[in-house]
Amino acid sequence: MPTSTRTHPMRAGLTHVKEGGMHHGAYILTVVAVCACGDAAQITPPSGTESAELSAWHDRGRLRVYDVEKLPTLGGRANRGNSINDRGWVAGYVSLPDNSARHAALWRDGSLTDLGTLGGPNSSVAWPGQNDRGTVVGIAETADIDPLHEDWSCSGFLPAAIHHVCLGFVYEGGGMRPLPTFPGGVNGFATGVNDRGNIVGWAENDVHDPTCKGNQIRQFRAALWDARTRAIHQLPPLRGDSTSAATAINARGQVVGISGECDVAIGEFSAQHAVLWEDGHPTLIRTLGGIAWNTPMDINDAGDVVGFANLGNDVDGAYNPHAFFWTRRGGPRDLGALPGDTNSTAMGINSERQIAGQSCGAVVCRAVIWEHGRIYNLNGLMAAGFTDSLVSAQDINEEGAITGRLVEAGTGRLLAFVATPRRERH
C-alpha cells in the first residue's frame, strides 16, 4: 500500500510495483526509450503547455530551482529513493553489484548504509518508511520458504517471486528486526512509522480466504505495531470487505490504507475502497469513482491525503489511475497528469500541501510536483546543466526536498536522487 510521518503502493501498493510490473513497468519503458533513442535531454526541459504553466508560475513571482544529488550505489543498475525525512535522510533500495538481488538502503549525508536482510536474498524500504528519529521500516525475505508457496505482497516490490517468507522489519540502533504477523500468518509488510514509533502495514492471519486469487491463499489485515512492545494490532476492513492494508500514518495517529477483497495481495480489488482509520475505526475515503486501485499513499499531520485511484470509467479494474488529493472538508480532487499523459500517481505530501509524484504516458514517465493545484514537470525546474531524466518523485519533506529515481544520461543507470530547492524568490 510510495514524511511528516508517512508511509507508498501494493501492485503499485499497491503502487510501487516491481520493475516491469504495473505503472513502474511504465518507467522501465522510459529507460528503454531513453537508452535506445538517446533522448534523455529532451525529457528535461518543459515544452508546449508545460512551458506556459511554468512561465505563469514564475510570473506570480515564485521561482524555485532544484539542485540534484545522485546517491551512491553498490554497483547495481536499479536503485531508488522512496523516503526522505526532515533530517534529509533517504531510505529506499540498492541493487547488488551483480544485480541478482536488492537490499534496503539508507543514505545519510551522502553515505550509503546497506541495511541487510532477515536471512533471505532481498529487502527493501518500499514506502516512505522512516521517521525523524532514525527508525526505518520495510520488507525483508527470510531464509524460510512459504509452506503454501504464496507470491504475497512482497513479490510486487522485489526482483522475483521466489516464495521466501517475507516480513515487515524495523531497523533502529544499527540492526534489523522482524515484526510479528497475526496468529497463524506467515508473511507481513511494513510501510510507515511516525515519530512516536508506531508502525503500520499489513500481515497475514490463518484464514484461507475464498476471495484470494492466484497463489495468494491466506487473508491479510491492516496492522499497527505498538511503538514500545512491537505487539501487532488489527485495523479492520470496512463492513463487507474481507481484507485491509495500511499504507501511512501521521503524527496524530491517523492511518490510511485500503479495504476490499484478498485478490492477489498486491492492490487491484484489494483496493476497492480507500480508508481512514481513527482510533482503530475505519471510515470510507471517497476517491475518483473507480472500482479498483483506490490507494492512499500518504497523509500529512493536518489529515490531508494523497494517492492514486482509477477513474469512474473503470469497468474491469485494469490499472489506469489518476493522482488524487482528499480533505475531509473538500472531498476528493483529481490532480490530473502532464499534457499527453494518461495516468499519474501522488506519492507524498508535506504540510505546505506540496505533492510529489509521477505522470506517465505510453512509454515515458516523469517526476512531477503539484503545488497550488497545478502540476509541474520536475525536469523543467532543475538547475542549468542538468542532463539526466527524473522519472519518479517518491517522497517530499517539510523543506521541499524530494527523493525518487532518475535515469542517468549516457549510462541508463537507475539511480536514487535528492532534489533540493536552491532558492525561492517572492
C-alpha positions in Angstrom: 0.0 0.0 0.0 5.2 5.4 -2.2 7.2 12.5 5.7 5.9 14.2 8.2 5.4 10.6 9.3 4.5 8.7 6.4 4.2 5.7 4.6 3.8 4.1 -0.6 1.6 1.0 -3.4 0.5 -2.8 -3.3 0.9 -3.7 -7.1 1.7 -0.1 -7.1 1.0 -0.9 -3.3 -0.2 -1.2 -4.3 1.9 1.5 -6.2 5.3 0.7 -6.3 5.5 -2.3 -8.2 8.4 -4.4 -9.2 10.4 -3.4 -12.3 8.4 -4.3 -15.3 5.1 -4.5 -13.5 2.2 -2.1 -13.3 3.0 1.6 -13.5 6.6 1.0 -12.7 6.6 -1.1 -15.8 5.9 2.3 -17.4 9.1 3.8 -16.2 11.1 0.8 -17.2 9.8 1.5 -20.7 11.1 5.0 -20.1 14.6 3.6 -19.7 14.2 1.6 -22.9 13.1 4.7 -24.7 15.8 6.9 -23.3 18.6 4.5 -23.8 17.6 3.4 -27.2 16.8 6.8 -28.6 19.3 8.9 -26.7 16.6 11.5 -25.8 17.2 11.8 -22.1 18.0 15.5 -22.5 14.7 16.0 -24.5 12.7 15.0 -21.4 14.5 17.6 -19.2 13.2 21.0 -20.5 9.4 21.7 -20.4 7.7 22.4 -23.7 4.4 23.4 -25.0 1.8 23.7 -22.3 4.3 22.9 -19.6 6.4 25.9 -20.6 3.3 28.1 -20.4 2.4 26.7 -17.0 6.0 27.2 -15.7 6.1 30.7 -17.0 2.9 31.5 -15.3 4.3 30.2 -12.0 7.4 32.4 -12.5 5.2 35.4 -13.4 3.5 35.1 -10.0 6.9 35.9 -8.5 7.8 32.4 -7.4 11.0 30.8 -8.7 12.2 27.5 -7.3 15.3 25.9 -8.8 16.4 22.5 -7.7 19.9 21.1 -7.4 20.1 17.3 -7.8 22.4 14.9 -6.0 22.8 11.4 -7.3 23.1 9.0 -4.4 25.8 6.3 -4.2 25.1 2.6 -5.1 26.6 -0.8 -4.5 27.3 -1.1 -8.2 24.0 -2.5 -9.4 21.8 -0.8 -12.1 18.4 -0.5 -10.3 18.3 1.9 -7.3 15.6 4.2 -5.9 15.0 6.6 -3.0 11.5 6.0 -1.6 11.5 8.1 1.6 13.1 11.4 2.7 12.7 12.7 6.3 13.2 16.1 7.7 16.8 15.4 8.5 17.4 14.8 4.8 18.0 11.1 5.3 16.9 9.0 2.3 15.7 5.4 2.5 15.0 3.0 -0.4 16.9 0.2 -2.0 20.0 -0.6 -4.0 20.8 -3.5 -6.3 23.8 -5.7 -5.5 26.8 -5.4 -7.8 25.7 -8.5 -9.9 22.1 -7.2 -10.0 21.0 -10.6 -8.5 19.1 -9.1 -5.6 18.2 -5.8 -3.9 18.8 -4.6 -0.3 17.1 -1.9 1.8 19.3 1.2 1.9 19.8 4.3 4.0 21.6 7.4 2.8 22.8 9.8 5.4 24.9 12.9 4.5 25.7 11.2 1.1 26.9 8.0 2.8 25.2 4.7 1.9 24.3 2.0 4.5 23.2 -1.4 3.3 20.6 -2.5 5.9 20.9 -6.2 5.0 18.1 -8.7 5.1 16.4 -11.2 7.5 18.4 -14.1 6.1 16.9 -14.2 2.6 18.2 -12.6 -0.6 16.2 -9.4 -0.8 14.9 -6.5 1.3 13.6 -3.0 0.6 12.2 0.2 2.1 9.4 0.1 -0.4 7.3 3.0 1.0 8.2 6.3 2.7 9.1 4.2 5.7 11.2 6.2 8.2 10.7 8.8 10.8 12.9 11.7 12.0 14.3 9.7 15.0 16.2 7.2 12.9 13.7 4.4 12.7 13.4 2.7 9.3 10.8 0.1 8.3 10.3 -2.0 5.2 10.2 -5.6 4.0 12.8 -8.4 4.0 12.9 -12.0 3.0 13.9 -14.7 5.4 15.7 -18.0 4.6 12.4 -19.9 5.0 10.2 -20.9 2.1 6.5 -20.1 2.4 4.8 -23.5 3.0 1.9 -22.6 0.7 4.2 -21.1 -2.0 2.3 -17.8 -2.0 3.6 -14.9 -4.1 2.5 -12.5 -1.3 2.6 -8.7 -1.5 6.4 -8.6 -1.5 6.5 -10.1 -4.9 5.4 -6.7 -6.4 8.4 -4.9 -4.8 11.3 -7.4 -5.1 13.0 -8.7 -8.2 11.3 -12.1 -8.4 8.7 -14.2 -6.7 10.9 -16.9 -5.2 8.5 -17.9 -2.4 10.7 -16.9 0.5 8.8 -15.9 3.6 8.7 -12.1 3.6 8.3 -10.0 6.8 8.0 -6.4 7.8 11.1 -5.2 9.5 12.2 -2.3 11.8 15.7 -1.0 11.6 16.9 1.0 14.6 20.1 1.2 16.7 22.1 -0.3 13.8 20.1 -3.6 13.5 17.2 -5.1 11.6 14.5 -7.0 13.5 11.4 -8.8 12.1 7.9 -7.6 13.0 5.3 -10.2 14.1 2.4 -11.4 11.9 -1.1 -12.2 13.2 -1.5 -15.6 14.7 -1.2 -18.3 12.1 0.0 -16.0 9.5 3.4 -16.3 7.8 4.0 -13.0 5.8 4.0 -9.4 6.7 4.7 -5.9 5.2 5.7 -2.7 6.9 5.1 0.7 5.2 5.3 3.6 7.6 6.4 4.8 11.0 5.6 8.0 12.9 7.8 9.9 15.3 6.1 8.2 18.2 7.4 4.9 16.8 4.1 3.4 15.8 4.4 1.3 12.7 1.8 0.4 10.1 1.4 -2.1 7.3 -0.4 -5.4 6.9 0.1 -9.1 7.8 -1.5 -12.4 7.2 -3.6 -14.4 9.5 -4.6 -18.1 9.4 -7.8 -17.7 7.4 -7.9 -19.3 4.0 -9.9 -16.6 2.3 -12.1 -17.6 -0.7 -11.7 -14.1 -2.2 -8.0 -14.7 -2.6 -6.8 -15.4 -6.2 -3.8 -16.9 -7.9 -1.2 -18.1 -5.5 -2.5 -16.0 -2.6 -4.3 -18.1 -0.1 -4.3 -16.5 3.4 -6.3 -13.5 4.4 -4.4 -10.3 5.4 -5.4 -7.4 7.5 -4.0 -3.9 8.2 -1.6 -3.9 11.1 -0.5 -1.4 13.7 2.7 -2.4 15.6 3.0 -0.7 19.1 5.9 1.7 19.5 7.1 0.2 22.7 6.3 -3.5 22.6 6.0 -4.1 18.8 2.9 -6.1 19.5 0.6 -6.3 16.5 -3.0 -4.9 16.5 -5.5 -5.3 13.7 -7.1 -2.4 11.8 -10.3 -3.9 10.4 -11.6 -3.5 6.9 -14.9 -1.8 6.0 -18.0 -3.8 6.7 -18.5 -6.4 3.9 -14.8 -6.5 2.9 -12.5 -9.4 3.9 -9.1 -7.7 3.8 -7.3 -4.4 4.6 -3.9 -2.9 4.4 -2.4 0.2 6.0 -0.1 2.5 3.9 0.7 5.6 6.0 0.4 7.0 9.5 0.8 10.6 10.6 1.9 12.2 13.9 -1.7 12.3 15.2 -2.0 8.5 14.8 -4.4 8.8 11.8 -3.8 5.9 9.4 -4.8 5.5 5.8 -5.0 2.4 3.6 -7.2 0.1 1.6 -10.1 -2.3 2.1 -11.5 -4.9 -0.3 -11.1 -8.5 -1.4 -8.0 -10.6 -0.8 -7.4 -10.8 -4.5 -3.6 -11.4 -5.2 -2.5 -9.3 -2.2 -1.0 -6.5 -4.4 -3.7 -3.9 -4.9 -6.3 -4.0 -7.6 -9.5 -5.3 -5.9 -7.7 -5.4 -2.6 -8.1 -1.7 -3.0 -11.8 -1.5 -3.8 -12.0 1.2 -1.1 -9.7 3.8 0.4 -9.9 4.0 4.2 -9.0 6.3 7.0 -8.7 4.8 10.5 -9.0 6.9 13.6 -8.8 5.2 17.0 -8.9 1.9 15.1 -12.3 2.6 13.4 -12.4 2.6 9.5 -14.1 5.4 7.5 -14.5 5.3 3.7 -12.5 7.8 1.8 -14.3 8.7 -1.4 -11.9 8.9 -4.4 -12.4 9.2 -8.1 -15.2 6.6 -8.8 -13.2 3.6 -10.0 -13.9 0.1 -8.7 -10.2 -0.8 -8.1 -6.8 0.7 -7.2 -8.2 3.2 -4.7 -5.0 3.7 -2.8 -4.0 6.4 -0.4 -0.2 6.8 -0.3 0.4 9.5 2.3 -1.3 11.6 5.0 0.2 14.8 6.4 -0.3 15.9 10.0 -3.3 18.0 9.0 -5.1 14.9 7.7 -4.7 15.8 4.0 -4.5 12.5 2.0 -2.9 11.9 -1.4 -2.7 8.7 -3.5 -4.0 7.3 -6.8 -7.2 5.7 -8.0 -8.9 4.5 -11.1 -11.5 6.9 -12.6 -15.2 6.3 -12.8 -15.0 4.7 -16.4 -13.1 1.8 -14.8 -15.2 -1.3 -15.8 -12.8 -4.2 -15.2 -10.3 -3.0 -12.6 -7.4 -2.6 -15.0 -4.7 -0.3 -13.7 -5.2 3.2 -15.1 -5.1 5.7 -12.2 -5.0 9.4 -11.6 -3.5 11.1 -8.7 -5.9 12.4 -6.1 -5.9 14.9 -3.2 -8.5 14.4 -0.4 -9.5 16.5 2.5 -12.3 15.9 5.0 -13.9 19.2 4.1 -13.4 19.2 0.3 -13.5 15.5 -0.5 -11.5 14.1 -3.4 -9.9 16.1 -6.3 -8.4 14.6 -9.4 -4.9 16.1 -9.8 -4.6 15.1 -13.4 -1.5 14.4 -15.4 1.0 16.2 -17.6 -0.3 17.1 -21.1 -0.4 14.0 -23.3 0.0 11.6 -20.3 -2.7 9.0 -19.5 -2.1 8.3 -15.8 -0.5 9.7 -12.7 0.2 8.8 -9.0 0.7 11.0 -6.0 3.2 9.6 -3.5 3.9 12.1 -0.8 2.6 15.4 0.7 4.1 17.8 3.2 2.4 20.4 5.5 2.6 23.0 2.7 0.5 20.7 0.5 3.3 20.3 -1.9 2.7 16.9 -3.5 5.4 14.7 -5.1 4.5 12.0 -7.7 4.7 10.8 -11.2 3.0 11.3 -14.6 3.1 8.6 -17.3 2.3 8.2 -21.0 2.6 5.1 -23.0 6.4 4.9 -22.8 7.7 7.8 -20.7 7.2 8.6 -17.0 8.3 11.9 -15.4 8.7 13.1 -11.9 6.2 15.8 -11.0 5.2 18.1 -8.2 1.8 19.6 -7.6 1.6 23.0 -6.0 -1.3 25.4 -5.7 -3.4 23.0 -7.6 -1.1 22.8 -10.7 1.2 20.1 -12.0 4.8 20.8 -12.9 7.4 18.5 -14.6 10.3 18.5 -12.2 12.7 18.1 -15.1 11.9 21.7 -16.1 12.8 23.0 -12.7 16.3 21.7 -12.5 19.4 24.0 -12.3 21.3 24.7 -15.5 23.4 21.8 -16.8 21.1 19.0 -15.6 21.0 16.3 -18.3 19.6 13.3 -16.6 15.9 12.4 -16.6 13.8 12.4 -13.4 11.3 9.6 -13.8 9.7 9.4 -10.4 9.3 11.6 -7.3 8.5 9.2 -4.4 8.5 11.5 -1.3 8.9 15.1 -0.2 9.9 16.5 3.2 9.0 19.7 5.0 11.8 21.6 3.4 10.5 20.7 0.0 13.4 18.3 -0.8 12.4 15.4 -3.0 13.7 11.9 -3.5 12.9 9.3 -6.2 14.6 7.8 -9.2 16.4 9.2 -12.3 17.8 7.7 -15.5 21.4 8.7 -15.8 22.3 10.3 -19.2 24.8 8.2 -21.1 24.7 5.1 -18.9 20.9 4.4 -18.5 21.5 3.5 -14.8 18.6 3.9 -12.5 19.7 6.0 -9.5 18.3 7.3 -6.3 18.4 11.1 -6.1 17.7 14.1 -3.8 16.4 17.3 -5.4 16.9 20.2 -3.1 15.3 23.7 -3.6 18.1 26.1 -4.2 16.2 29.3 -3.5 12.8 30.8 -3.6 12.2 34.4 -4.6 9.0 36.4 -3.9 
